[in-house]
Amino acid sequence: MDHLDELESKSIYIIREAYKQFKDIAMLWSIGKDSTTLLWLCRKAFYGKLPFPVLHIDTSYKFPEMYEFRDKYAKEWGLKLLVAQNKEKLAEGMGPKTHDCFECCTELKTNALKQAIDAHKLKALLLGIRRDEHGIRAKERYFSPRNQDFQWNYKDQPPELWDQFKNKQAGDQHVRVHPILHWREIDIWRYIKRENIPITGLYFAKNGKRYRSIGCVPCCKPVDSNASNIDEMIEELLTTKTSERSGRSQDKEKAYMMQKLRALGYM
């Protein structure tokens, strides 16, 4: 097997193992490149038909292109799509223009996710995060337990040696499963190219700018780039010194913000 085959094989093994252990499971789909790649892998793992729902946390501030992409492929791929919002906070006017990123993400993402987990009685959740994306995510495990409040103790993570995973739920624990934890950004793009995975056009350069990481419109800034196709993007990644999340406000506004957000249950 080549490198991409090895990455794919391990991810599919983890996806199937997660479904074997947790029937009350869903996959979190942010519509970005990583979660869309994970969705592709999940479809491969079950021969094109997902046996579990796909969950989208909608802050109502996403790019219009993301909503269009979500609806198009949810229908085309026959997904059971669950859309969750913190409607109470949205009705109160919560948003990135009126609140800082920490408070906004906590309410519109973290708490919306907690509400969805509780409403749909989910015991586990598949997420498309990677260790190389952010320092705090490097502390993650493939099977990562949360307490009954969905909080993550990053100082107390189970060892995962020789692909032996702690995949059993204990008591009221909720488990986050990260099948692409071992992938790199460049692996994602090489796999997208190989598999011809559809992806939103926000990642491709227009007028010398493109997005490397996408989320809510007010919290995302494009980076300087002329990469208008995947080959150019891969070539750019081989030489760039700009971090992947350099355009995301969550990574800039306060010290250790991502660590604090993830400890509270953020994706």
ROTIMAR-555503 format. One record per residue (C-alpha): x, y, z; residue number from 1; chain. Coordinates in steps of 0.1 Angstrom, whole numbers, plus 5000, padded with zeros to 4 digits. Last residue first. Example, Ala and Ser with C-alpha at 12.3 -4.5 7.8 and 13.67 -1.06 7.14 Angstrom:
<sites>
<site><xx>5137</xx><yy>4989</yy><zz>5071</zz><num>2</num><cadena>A</cadena></site>
<site><xx>5123</xx><yy>4955</yy><zz>5078</zz><num>1</num><cadena>A</cadena></site>
</sites>
This chain:
<sites>
<site><xx>4851</xx><yy>5204</yy><zz>5185</zz><num>267</num><cadena>A</cadena></site>
<site><xx>4844</xx><yy>5224</yy><zz>5216</zz><num>266</num><cadena>A</cadena></site>
<site><xx>4836</xx><yy>5204</yy><zz>5248</zz><num>265</num><cadena>A</cadena></site>
<site><xx>4846</xx><yy>5227</yy><zz>5276</zz><num>264</num><cadena>A</cadena></site>
<site><xx>4882</xx><yy>5215</yy><zz>5275</zz><num>263</num><cadena>A</cadena></site>
<site><xx>4881</xx><yy>5222</yy><zz>5238</zz><num>262</num><cadena>A</cadena></site>
<site><xx>4872</xx><yy>5259</yy><zz>5244</zz><num>261</num><cadena>A</cadena></site>
<site><xx>4899</xx><yy>5263</yy><zz>5270</zz><num>260</num><cadena>A</cadena></site>
<site><xx>4926</xx><yy>5247</yy><zz>5248</zz><num>259</num><cadena>A</cadena></site>
<site><xx>4914</xx><yy>5267</yy><zz>5218</zz><num>258</num><cadena>A</cadena></site>
<site><xx>4916</xx><yy>5300</yy><zz>5238</zz><num>257</num><cadena>A</cadena></site>
<site><xx>4951</xx><yy>5293</yy><zz>5251</zz><num>256</num><cadena>A</cadena></site>
<site><xx>4960</xx><yy>5330</yy><zz>5251</zz><num>255</num><cadena>A</cadena></site>
<site><xx>4931</xx><yy>5352</yy><zz>5238</zz><num>254</num><cadena>A</cadena></site>
<site><xx>4920</xx><yy>5365</yy><zz>5205</zz><num>253</num><cadena>A</cadena></site>
<site><xx>4944</xx><yy>5348</yy><zz>5181</zz><num>252</num><cadena>A</cadena></site>
<site><xx>4935</xx><yy>5311</yy><zz>5176</zz><num>251</num><cadena>A</cadena></site>
<site><xx>4897</xx><yy>5316</yy><zz>5179</zz><num>250</num><cadena>A</cadena></site>
<site><xx>4900</xx><yy>5343</yy><zz>5153</zz><num>249</num><cadena>A</cadena></site>
<site><xx>4908</xx><yy>5319</yy><zz>5125</zz><num>248</num><cadena>A</cadena></site>
<site><xx>4930</xx><yy>5332</yy><zz>5096</zz><num>247</num><cadena>A</cadena></site>
<site><xx>4963</xx><yy>5317</yy><zz>5109</zz><num>246</num><cadena>A</cadena></site>
<site><xx>4946</xx><yy>5283</yy><zz>5112</zz><num>245</num><cadena>A</cadena></site>
<site><xx>4968</xx><yy>5265</yy><zz>5087</zz><num>244</num><cadena>A</cadena></site>
<site><xx>5000</xx><yy>5281</yy><zz>5099</zz><num>243</num><cadena>A</cadena></site>
<site><xx>5019</xx><yy>5303</yy><zz>5074</zz><num>242</num><cadena>A</cadena></site>
<site><xx>5054</xx><yy>5289</yy><zz>5067</zz><num>241</num><cadena>A</cadena></site>
<site><xx>5045</xx><yy>5279</yy><zz>5031</zz><num>240</num><cadena>A</cadena></site>
<site><xx>5069</xx><yy>5257</yy><zz>5010</zz><num>239</num><cadena>A</cadena></site>
<site><xx>5053</xx><yy>5223</yy><zz>5006</zz><num>238</num><cadena>A</cadena></site>
<site><xx>5019</xx><yy>5237</yy><zz>5012</zz><num>237</num><cadena>A</cadena></site>
<site><xx>5021</xx><yy>5258</yy><zz>4981</zz><num>236</num><cadena>A</cadena></site>
<site><xx>5028</xx><yy>5228</yy><zz>4959</zz><num>235</num><cadena>A</cadena></site>
<site><xx>4998</xx><yy>5210</yy><zz>4974</zz><num>234</num><cadena>A</cadena></site>
<site><xx>4976</xx><yy>5241</yy><zz>4966</zz><num>233</num><cadena>A</cadena></site>
<site><xx>4989</xx><yy>5244</yy><zz>4931</zz><num>232</num><cadena>A</cadena></site>
<site><xx>4979</xx><yy>5208</yy><zz>4925</zz><num>231</num><cadena>A</cadena></site>
<site><xx>4946</xx><yy>5213</yy><zz>4941</zz><num>230</num><cadena>A</cadena></site>
<site><xx>4935</xx><yy>5242</yy><zz>4920</zz><num>229</num><cadena>A</cadena></site>
<site><xx>4935</xx><yy>5280</yy><zz>4922</zz><num>228</num><cadena>A</cadena></site>
<site><xx>4966</xx><yy>5284</yy><zz>4943</zz><num>227</num><cadena>A</cadena></site>
<site><xx>4974</xx><yy>5321</yy><zz>4940</zz><num>226</num><cadena>A</cadena></site>
<site><xx>4976</xx><yy>5327</yy><zz>4977</zz><num>225</num><cadena>A</cadena></site>
<site><xx>4975</xx><yy>5354</yy><zz>5004</zz><num>224</num><cadena>A</cadena></site>
<site><xx>4954</xx><yy>5341</yy><zz>5033</zz><num>223</num><cadena>A</cadena></site>
<site><xx>4917</xx><yy>5345</yy><zz>5038</zz><num>222</num><cadena>A</cadena></site>
<site><xx>4902</xx><yy>5357</yy><zz>5071</zz><num>221</num><cadena>A</cadena></site>
<site><xx>4877</xx><yy>5337</yy><zz>5091</zz><num>220</num><cadena>A</cadena></site>
<site><xx>4858</xx><yy>5348</yy><zz>5123</zz><num>219</num><cadena>A</cadena></site>
<site><xx>4832</xx><yy>5371</yy><zz>5107</zz><num>218</num><cadena>A</cadena></site>
<site><xx>4822</xx><yy>5344</yy><zz>5081</zz><num>217</num><cadena>A</cadena></site>
<site><xx>4819</xx><yy>5315</yy><zz>5105</zz><num>216</num><cadena>A</cadena></site>
<site><xx>4840</xx><yy>5284</yy><zz>5097</zz><num>215</num><cadena>A</cadena></site>
<site><xx>4867</xx><yy>5278</yy><zz>5071</zz><num>214</num><cadena>A</cadena></site>
<site><xx>4904</xx><yy>5270</yy><zz>5072</zz><num>213</num><cadena>A</cadena></site>
<site><xx>4928</xx><yy>5274</yy><zz>5044</zz><num>212</num><cadena>A</cadena></site>
<site><xx>4908</xx><yy>5302</yy><zz>5028</zz><num>211</num><cadena>A</cadena></site>
<site><xx>4919</xx><yy>5319</yy><zz>4996</zz><num>210</num><cadena>A</cadena></site>
<site><xx>4933</xx><yy>5352</yy><zz>4983</zz><num>209</num><cadena>A</cadena></site>
<site><xx>4951</xx><yy>5365</yy><zz>4952</zz><num>208</num><cadena>A</cadena></site>
<site><xx>4921</xx><yy>5376</yy><zz>4934</zz><num>207</num><cadena>A</cadena></site>
<site><xx>4904</xx><yy>5343</yy><zz>4938</zz><num>206</num><cadena>A</cadena></site>
<site><xx>4923</xx><yy>5313</yy><zz>4953</zz><num>205</num><cadena>A</cadena></site>
<site><xx>4906</xx><yy>5280</yy><zz>4959</zz><num>204</num><cadena>A</cadena></site>
<site><xx>4895</xx><yy>5269</yy><zz>4994</zz><num>203</num><cadena>A</cadena></site>
<site><xx>4862</xx><yy>5287</yy><zz>4993</zz><num>202</num><cadena>A</cadena></site>
<site><xx>4853</xx><yy>5265</yy><zz>4963</zz><num>201</num><cadena>A</cadena></site>
<site><xx>4836</xx><yy>5239</yy><zz>4986</zz><num>200</num><cadena>A</cadena></site>
<site><xx>4850</xx><yy>5204</yy><zz>4981</zz><num>199</num><cadena>A</cadena></site>
<site><xx>4839</xx><yy>5174</yy><zz>4960</zz><num>198</num><cadena>A</cadena></site>
<site><xx>4862</xx><yy>5144</yy><zz>4965</zz><num>197</num><cadena>A</cadena></site>
<site><xx>4881</xx><yy>5133</yy><zz>4934</zz><num>196</num><cadena>A</cadena></site>
<site><xx>4895</xx><yy>5103</yy><zz>4952</zz><num>195</num><cadena>A</cadena></site>
<site><xx>4931</xx><yy>5111</yy><zz>4943</zz><num>194</num><cadena>A</cadena></site>
<site><xx>4927</xx><yy>5149</yy><zz>4946</zz><num>193</num><cadena>A</cadena></site>
<site><xx>4909</xx><yy>5147</yy><zz>4979</zz><num>192</num><cadena>A</cadena></site>
<site><xx>4936</xx><yy>5123</yy><zz>4991</zz><num>191</num><cadena>A</cadena></site>
<site><xx>4964</xx><yy>5146</yy><zz>4981</zz><num>190</num><cadena>A</cadena></site>
<site><xx>4945</xx><yy>5175</yy><zz>4998</zz><num>189</num><cadena>A</cadena></site>
<site><xx>4940</xx><yy>5156</yy><zz>5030</zz><num>188</num><cadena>A</cadena></site>
<site><xx>4976</xx><yy>5143</yy><zz>5031</zz><num>187</num><cadena>A</cadena></site>
<site><xx>4988</xx><yy>5179</yy><zz>5027</zz><num>186</num><cadena>A</cadena></site>
<site><xx>4969</xx><yy>5189</yy><zz>5059</zz><num>185</num><cadena>A</cadena></site>
<site><xx>4984</xx><yy>5160</yy><zz>5078</zz><num>184</num><cadena>A</cadena></site>
<site><xx>4966</xx><yy>5127</yy><zz>5087</zz><num>183</num><cadena>A</cadena></site>
<site><xx>4971</xx><yy>5109</yy><zz>5120</zz><num>182</num><cadena>A</cadena></site>
<site><xx>4939</xx><yy>5122</yy><zz>5137</zz><num>181</num><cadena>A</cadena></site>
<site><xx>4918</xx><yy>5111</yy><zz>5108</zz><num>180</num><cadena>A</cadena></site>
<site><xx>4896</xx><yy>5087</yy><zz>5127</zz><num>179</num><cadena>A</cadena></site>
<site><xx>4889</xx><yy>5110</yy><zz>5157</zz><num>178</num><cadena>A</cadena></site>
<site><xx>4863</xx><yy>5095</yy><zz>5180</zz><num>177</num><cadena>A</cadena></site>
<site><xx>4847</xx><yy>5115</yy><zz>5207</zz><num>176</num><cadena>A</cadena></site>
<site><xx>4832</xx><yy>5095</yy><zz>5236</zz><num>175</num><cadena>A</cadena></site>
<site><xx>4805</xx><yy>5105</yy><zz>5261</zz><num>174</num><cadena>A</cadena></site>
<site><xx>4810</xx><yy>5091</yy><zz>5296</zz><num>173</num><cadena>A</cadena></site>
<site><xx>4780</xx><yy>5084</yy><zz>5318</zz><num>172</num><cadena>A</cadena></site>
<site><xx>4793</xx><yy>5051</yy><zz>5330</zz><num>171</num><cadena>A</cadena></site>
<site><xx>4824</xx><yy>5040</yy><zz>5312</zz><num>170</num><cadena>A</cadena></site>
<site><xx>4823</xx><yy>5037</yy><zz>5274</zz><num>169</num><cadena>A</cadena></site>
<site><xx>4847</xx><yy>5012</yy><zz>5258</zz><num>168</num><cadena>A</cadena></site>
<site><xx>4870</xx><yy>5022</yy><zz>5230</zz><num>167</num><cadena>A</cadena></site>
<site><xx>4902</xx><yy>5024</yy><zz>5249</zz><num>166</num><cadena>A</cadena></site>
<site><xx>4923</xx><yy>5018</yy><zz>5218</zz><num>165</num><cadena>A</cadena></site>
<site><xx>4951</xx><yy>4994</yy><zz>5211</zz><num>164</num><cadena>A</cadena></site>
<site><xx>4967</xx><yy>5006</yy><zz>5179</zz><num>163</num><cadena>A</cadena></site>
<site><xx>5002</xx><yy>4996</yy><zz>5191</zz><num>162</num><cadena>A</cadena></site>
<site><xx>4999</xx><yy>5019</yy><zz>5220</zz><num>161</num><cadena>A</cadena></site>
<site><xx>4970</xx><yy>5043</yy><zz>5228</zz><num>160</num><cadena>A</cadena></site>
<site><xx>4975</xx><yy>5056</yy><zz>5263</zz><num>159</num><cadena>A</cadena></site>
<site><xx>4944</xx><yy>5071</yy><zz>5279</zz><num>158</num><cadena>A</cadena></site>
<site><xx>4942</xx><yy>5109</yy><zz>5283</zz><num>157</num><cadena>A</cadena></site>
<site><xx>4944</xx><yy>5127</yy><zz>5317</zz><num>156</num><cadena>A</cadena></site>
<site><xx>4958</xx><yy>5162</yy><zz>5312</zz><num>155</num><cadena>A</cadena></site>
<site><xx>4935</xx><yy>5169</yy><zz>5283</zz><num>154</num><cadena>A</cadena></site>
<site><xx>4904</xx><yy>5165</yy><zz>5306</zz><num>153</num><cadena>A</cadena></site>
<site><xx>4876</xx><yy>5170</yy><zz>5281</zz><num>152</num><cadena>A</cadena></site>
<site><xx>4842</xx><yy>5182</yy><zz>5292</zz><num>151</num><cadena>A</cadena></site>
<site><xx>4810</xx><yy>5166</yy><zz>5278</zz><num>150</num><cadena>A</cadena></site>
<site><xx>4791</xx><yy>5173</yy><zz>5310</zz><num>149</num><cadena>A</cadena></site>
<site><xx>4789</xx><yy>5136</yy><zz>5317</zz><num>148</num><cadena>A</cadena></site>
<site><xx>4826</xx><yy>5133</yy><zz>5313</zz><num>147</num><cadena>A</cadena></site>
<site><xx>4844</xx><yy>5131</yy><zz>5279</zz><num>146</num><cadena>A</cadena></site>
<site><xx>4864</xx><yy>5101</yy><zz>5266</zz><num>145</num><cadena>A</cadena></site>
<site><xx>4887</xx><yy>5103</yy><zz>5236</zz><num>144</num><cadena>A</cadena></site>
<site><xx>4889</xx><yy>5074</yy><zz>5212</zz><num>143</num><cadena>A</cadena></site>
<site><xx>4915</xx><yy>5084</yy><zz>5186</zz><num>142</num><cadena>A</cadena></site>
<site><xx>4935</xx><yy>5103</yy><zz>5213</zz><num>141</num><cadena>A</cadena></site>
<site><xx>4940</xx><yy>5141</yy><zz>5215</zz><num>140</num><cadena>A</cadena></site>
<site><xx>4970</xx><yy>5159</yy><zz>5228</zz><num>139</num><cadena>A</cadena></site>
<site><xx>4980</xx><yy>5170</yy><zz>5193</zz><num>138</num><cadena>A</cadena></site>
<site><xx>4947</xx><yy>5188</yy><zz>5191</zz><num>137</num><cadena>A</cadena></site>
<site><xx>4959</xx><yy>5213</yy><zz>5217</zz><num>136</num><cadena>A</cadena></site>
<site><xx>4988</xx><yy>5222</yy><zz>5193</zz><num>135</num><cadena>A</cadena></site>
<site><xx>4966</xx><yy>5228</yy><zz>5163</zz><num>134</num><cadena>A</cadena></site>
<site><xx>4962</xx><yy>5213</yy><zz>5128</zz><num>133</num><cadena>A</cadena></site>
<site><xx>4990</xx><yy>5187</yy><zz>5131</zz><num>132</num><cadena>A</cadena></site>
<site><xx>4969</xx><yy>5164</yy><zz>5153</zz><num>131</num><cadena>A</cadena></site>
<site><xx>4940</xx><yy>5162</yy><zz>5129</zz><num>130</num><cadena>A</cadena></site>
<site><xx>4903</xx><yy>5167</yy><zz>5135</zz><num>129</num><cadena>A</cadena></site>
<site><xx>4875</xx><yy>5151</yy><zz>5115</zz><num>128</num><cadena>A</cadena></site>
<site><xx>4850</xx><yy>5142</yy><zz>5143</zz><num>127</num><cadena>A</cadena></site>
<site><xx>4830</xx><yy>5110</yy><zz>5149</zz><num>126</num><cadena>A</cadena></site>
<site><xx>4806</xx><yy>5113</yy><zz>5179</zz><num>125</num><cadena>A</cadena></site>
<site><xx>4797</xx><yy>5089</yy><zz>5206</zz><num>124</num><cadena>A</cadena></site>
<site><xx>4769</xx><yy>5080</yy><zz>5230</zz><num>123</num><cadena>A</cadena></site>
<site><xx>4743</xx><yy>5102</yy><zz>5212</zz><num>122</num><cadena>A</cadena></site>
<site><xx>4709</xx><yy>5105</yy><zz>5229</zz><num>121</num><cadena>A</cadena></site>
<site><xx>4696</xx><yy>5127</yy><zz>5200</zz><num>120</num><cadena>A</cadena></site>
<site><xx>4685</xx><yy>5156</yy><zz>5223</zz><num>119</num><cadena>A</cadena></site>
<site><xx>4715</xx><yy>5152</yy><zz>5246</zz><num>118</num><cadena>A</cadena></site>
<site><xx>4741</xx><yy>5152</yy><zz>5218</zz><num>117</num><cadena>A</cadena></site>
<site><xx>4723</xx><yy>5180</yy><zz>5201</zz><num>116</num><cadena>A</cadena></site>
<site><xx>4722</xx><yy>5202</yy><zz>5232</zz><num>115</num><cadena>A</cadena></site>
<site><xx>4759</xx><yy>5195</yy><zz>5238</zz><num>114</num><cadena>A</cadena></site>
<site><xx>4767</xx><yy>5205</yy><zz>5202</zz><num>113</num><cadena>A</cadena></site>
<site><xx>4747</xx><yy>5238</yy><zz>5206</zz><num>112</num><cadena>A</cadena></site>
<site><xx>4766</xx><yy>5244</yy><zz>5238</zz><num>111</num><cadena>A</cadena></site>
<site><xx>4799</xx><yy>5240</yy><zz>5221</zz><num>110</num><cadena>A</cadena></site>
<site><xx>4791</xx><yy>5258</yy><zz>5189</zz><num>109</num><cadena>A</cadena></site>
<site><xx>4768</xx><yy>5287</yy><zz>5193</zz><num>108</num><cadena>A</cadena></site>
<site><xx>4773</xx><yy>5292</yy><zz>5231</zz><num>107</num><cadena>A</cadena></site>
<site><xx>4810</xx><yy>5284</yy><zz>5236</zz><num>106</num><cadena>A</cadena></site>
<site><xx>4819</xx><yy>5297</yy><zz>5202</zz><num>105</num><cadena>A</cadena></site>
<site><xx>4803</xx><yy>5331</yy><zz>5209</zz><num>104</num><cadena>A</cadena></site>
<site><xx>4817</xx><yy>5334</yy><zz>5244</zz><num>103</num><cadena>A</cadena></site>
<site><xx>4853</xx><yy>5326</yy><zz>5233</zz><num>102</num><cadena>A</cadena></site>
<site><xx>4850</xx><yy>5346</yy><zz>5201</zz><num>101</num><cadena>A</cadena></site>
<site><xx>4840</xx><yy>5378</yy><zz>5218</zz><num>100</num><cadena>A</cadena></site>
<site><xx>4804</xx><yy>5390</yy><zz>5217</zz><num>99</num><cadena>A</cadena></site>
<site><xx>4784</xx><yy>5414</yy><zz>5195</zz><num>98</num><cadena>A</cadena></site>
<site><xx>4798</xx><yy>5409</yy><zz>5160</zz><num>97</num><cadena>A</cadena></site>
<site><xx>4806</xx><yy>5372</yy><zz>5166</zz><num>96</num><cadena>A</cadena></site>
<site><xx>4770</xx><yy>5364</yy><zz>5175</zz><num>95</num><cadena>A</cadena></site>
<site><xx>4744</xx><yy>5362</yy><zz>5202</zz><num>94</num><cadena>A</cadena></site>
<site><xx>4713</xx><yy>5382</yy><zz>5195</zz><num>93</num><cadena>A</cadena></site>
<site><xx>4690</xx><yy>5368</yy><zz>5222</zz><num>92</num><cadena>A</cadena></site>
<site><xx>4672</xx><yy>5347</yy><zz>5196</zz><num>91</num><cadena>A</cadena></site>
<site><xx>4706</xx><yy>5332</yy><zz>5186</zz><num>90</num><cadena>A</cadena></site>
<site><xx>4711</xx><yy>5323</yy><zz>5223</zz><num>89</num><cadena>A</cadena></site>
<site><xx>4678</xx><yy>5305</yy><zz>5226</zz><num>88</num><cadena>A</cadena></site>
<site><xx>4682</xx><yy>5289</yy><zz>5192</zz><num>87</num><cadena>A</cadena></site>
<site><xx>4714</xx><yy>5271</yy><zz>5200</zz><num>86</num><cadena>A</cadena></site>
<site><xx>4714</xx><yy>5254</yy><zz>5167</zz><num>85</num><cadena>A</cadena></site>
<site><xx>4715</xx><yy>5218</yy><zz>5154</zz><num>84</num><cadena>A</cadena></site>
<site><xx>4711</xx><yy>5204</yy><zz>5119</zz><num>83</num><cadena>A</cadena></site>
<site><xx>4707</xx><yy>5166</yy><zz>5116</zz><num>82</num><cadena>A</cadena></site>
<site><xx>4713</xx><yy>5152</yy><zz>5082</zz><num>81</num><cadena>A</cadena></site>
<site><xx>4704</xx><yy>5116</yy><zz>5074</zz><num>80</num><cadena>A</cadena></site>
<site><xx>4725</xx><yy>5114</yy><zz>5043</zz><num>79</num><cadena>A</cadena></site>
<site><xx>4713</xx><yy>5102</yy><zz>5009</zz><num>78</num><cadena>A</cadena></site>
<site><xx>4746</xx><yy>5110</yy><zz>4991</zz><num>77</num><cadena>A</cadena></site>
<site><xx>4730</xx><yy>5134</yy><zz>4966</zz><num>76</num><cadena>A</cadena></site>
<site><xx>4707</xx><yy>5150</yy><zz>4992</zz><num>75</num><cadena>A</cadena></site>
<site><xx>4733</xx><yy>5156</yy><zz>5019</zz><num>74</num><cadena>A</cadena></site>
<site><xx>4756</xx><yy>5166</yy><zz>4990</zz><num>73</num><cadena>A</cadena></site>
<site><xx>4735</xx><yy>5195</yy><zz>4977</zz><num>72</num><cadena>A</cadena></site>
<site><xx>4723</xx><yy>5207</yy><zz>5012</zz><num>71</num><cadena>A</cadena></site>
<site><xx>4758</xx><yy>5209</yy><zz>5026</zz><num>70</num><cadena>A</cadena></site>
<site><xx>4774</xx><yy>5225</yy><zz>4996</zz><num>69</num><cadena>A</cadena></site>
<site><xx>4747</xx><yy>5252</yy><zz>4995</zz><num>68</num><cadena>A</cadena></site>
<site><xx>4751</xx><yy>5258</yy><zz>5032</zz><num>67</num><cadena>A</cadena></site>
<site><xx>4789</xx><yy>5261</yy><zz>5029</zz><num>66</num><cadena>A</cadena></site>
<site><xx>4787</xx><yy>5284</yy><zz>4999</zz><num>65</num><cadena>A</cadena></site>
<site><xx>4765</xx><yy>5308</yy><zz>5020</zz><num>64</num><cadena>A</cadena></site>
<site><xx>4795</xx><yy>5311</yy><zz>5044</zz><num>63</num><cadena>A</cadena></site>
<site><xx>4785</xx><yy>5302</yy><zz>5080</zz><num>62</num><cadena>A</cadena></site>
<site><xx>4770</xx><yy>5327</yy><zz>5104</zz><num>61</num><cadena>A</cadena></site>
<site><xx>4738</xx><yy>5308</yy><zz>5113</zz><num>60</num><cadena>A</cadena></site>
<site><xx>4757</xx><yy>5290</yy><zz>5141</zz><num>59</num><cadena>A</cadena></site>
<site><xx>4748</xx><yy>5257</yy><zz>5125</zz><num>58</num><cadena>A</cadena></site>
<site><xx>4762</xx><yy>5226</yy><zz>5141</zz><num>57</num><cadena>A</cadena></site>
<site><xx>4759</xx><yy>5199</yy><zz>5114</zz><num>56</num><cadena>A</cadena></site>
<site><xx>4753</xx><yy>5163</yy><zz>5124</zz><num>55</num><cadena>A</cadena></site>
<site><xx>4755</xx><yy>5133</yy><zz>5101</zz><num>54</num><cadena>A</cadena></site>
<site><xx>4733</xx><yy>5104</yy><zz>5110</zz><num>53</num><cadena>A</cadena></site>
<site><xx>4743</xx><yy>5067</yy><zz>5113</zz><num>52</num><cadena>A</cadena></site>
<site><xx>4742</xx><yy>5036</yy><zz>5091</zz><num>51</num><cadena>A</cadena></site>
<site><xx>4759</xx><yy>5056</yy><zz>5063</zz><num>50</num><cadena>A</cadena></site>
<site><xx>4754</xx><yy>5041</yy><zz>5028</zz><num>49</num><cadena>A</cadena></site>
<site><xx>4782</xx><yy>5042</yy><zz>5003</zz><num>48</num><cadena>A</cadena></site>
<site><xx>4799</xx><yy>5009</yy><zz>5010</zz><num>47</num><cadena>A</cadena></site>
<site><xx>4799</xx><yy>5013</yy><zz>5048</zz><num>46</num><cadena>A</cadena></site>
<site><xx>4836</xx><yy>5021</yy><zz>5053</zz><num>45</num><cadena>A</cadena></site>
<site><xx>4836</xx><yy>5040</yy><zz>5020</zz><num>44</num><cadena>A</cadena></site>
<site><xx>4808</xx><yy>5063</yy><zz>5031</zz><num>43</num><cadena>A</cadena></site>
<site><xx>4827</xx><yy>5069</yy><zz>5064</zz><num>42</num><cadena>A</cadena></site>
<site><xx>4858</xx><yy>5077</yy><zz>5044</zz><num>41</num><cadena>A</cadena></site>
<site><xx>4840</xx><yy>5103</yy><zz>5023</zz><num>40</num><cadena>A</cadena></site>
<site><xx>4825</xx><yy>5118</yy><zz>5055</zz><num>39</num><cadena>A</cadena></site>
<site><xx>4860</xx><yy>5120</yy><zz>5069</zz><num>38</num><cadena>A</cadena></site>
<site><xx>4871</xx><yy>5138</yy><zz>5038</zz><num>37</num><cadena>A</cadena></site>
<site><xx>4842</xx><yy>5162</yy><zz>5042</zz><num>36</num><cadena>A</cadena></site>
<site><xx>4851</xx><yy>5167</yy><zz>5079</zz><num>35</num><cadena>A</cadena></site>
<site><xx>4887</xx><yy>5176</yy><zz>5069</zz><num>34</num><cadena>A</cadena></site>
<site><xx>4879</xx><yy>5198</yy><zz>5039</zz><num>33</num><cadena>A</cadena></site>
<site><xx>4852</xx><yy>5219</yy><zz>5057</zz><num>32</num><cadena>A</cadena></site>
<site><xx>4815</xx><yy>5212</yy><zz>5057</zz><num>31</num><cadena>A</cadena></site>
<site><xx>4814</xx><yy>5212</yy><zz>5095</zz><num>30</num><cadena>A</cadena></site>
<site><xx>4801</xx><yy>5176</yy><zz>5095</zz><num>29</num><cadena>A</cadena></site>
<site><xx>4800</xx><yy>5159</yy><zz>5129</zz><num>28</num><cadena>A</cadena></site>
<site><xx>4794</xx><yy>5121</yy><zz>5125</zz><num>27</num><cadena>A</cadena></site>
<site><xx>4768</xx><yy>5104</yy><zz>5146</zz><num>26</num><cadena>A</cadena></site>
<site><xx>4767</xx><yy>5076</yy><zz>5171</zz><num>25</num><cadena>A</cadena></site>
<site><xx>4741</xx><yy>5057</yy><zz>5191</zz><num>24</num><cadena>A</cadena></site>
<site><xx>4754</xx><yy>5023</yy><zz>5178</zz><num>23</num><cadena>A</cadena></site>
<site><xx>4786</xx><yy>5027</yy><zz>5198</zz><num>22</num><cadena>A</cadena></site>
<site><xx>4811</xx><yy>4998</yy><zz>5199</zz><num>21</num><cadena>A</cadena></site>
<site><xx>4807</xx><yy>4984</yy><zz>5164</zz><num>20</num><cadena>A</cadena></site>
<site><xx>4803</xx><yy>5019</yy><zz>5150</zz><num>19</num><cadena>A</cadena></site>
<site><xx>4835</xx><yy>5030</yy><zz>5166</zz><num>18</num><cadena>A</cadena></site>
<site><xx>4854</xx><yy>4999</yy><zz>5153</zz><num>17</num><cadena>A</cadena></site>
<site><xx>4841</xx><yy>5006</yy><zz>5118</zz><num>16</num><cadena>A</cadena></site>
<site><xx>4853</xx><yy>5042</yy><zz>5119</zz><num>15</num><cadena>A</cadena></site>
<site><xx>4886</xx><yy>5032</yy><zz>5135</zz><num>14</num><cadena>A</cadena></site>
<site><xx>4893</xx><yy>5005</yy><zz>5107</zz><num>13</num><cadena>A</cadena></site>
<site><xx>4883</xx><yy>5030</yy><zz>5080</zz><num>12</num><cadena>A</cadena></site>
<site><xx>4908</xx><yy>5055</yy><zz>5094</zz><num>11</num><cadena>A</cadena></site>
<site><xx>4936</xx><yy>5029</yy><zz>5095</zz><num>10</num><cadena>A</cadena></site>
<site><xx>4929</xx><yy>5018</yy><zz>5059</zz><num>9</num><cadena>A</cadena></site>
<site><xx>4927</xx><yy>5054</yy><zz>5046</zz><num>8</num><cadena>A</cadena></site>
<site><xx>4961</xx><yy>5064</yy><zz>5061</zz><num>7</num><cadena>A</cadena></site>
<site><xx>4977</xx><yy>5033</yy><zz>5048</zz><num>6</num><cadena>A</cadena></site>
<site><xx>4962</xx><yy>5038</yy><zz>5013</zz><num>5</num><cadena>A</cadena></site>
<site><xx>4974</xx><yy>5074</yy><zz>5013</zz><num>4</num><cadena>A</cadena></site>
<site><xx>5010</xx><yy>5063</yy><zz>5021</zz><num>3</num><cadena>A</cadena></site>
<site><xx>5011</xx><yy>5036</yy><zz>4994</zz><num>2</num><cadena>A</cadena></site>
<site><xx>5000</xx><yy>5000</yy><zz>5000</zz><num>1</num><cadena>A</cadena></site>
</sites>
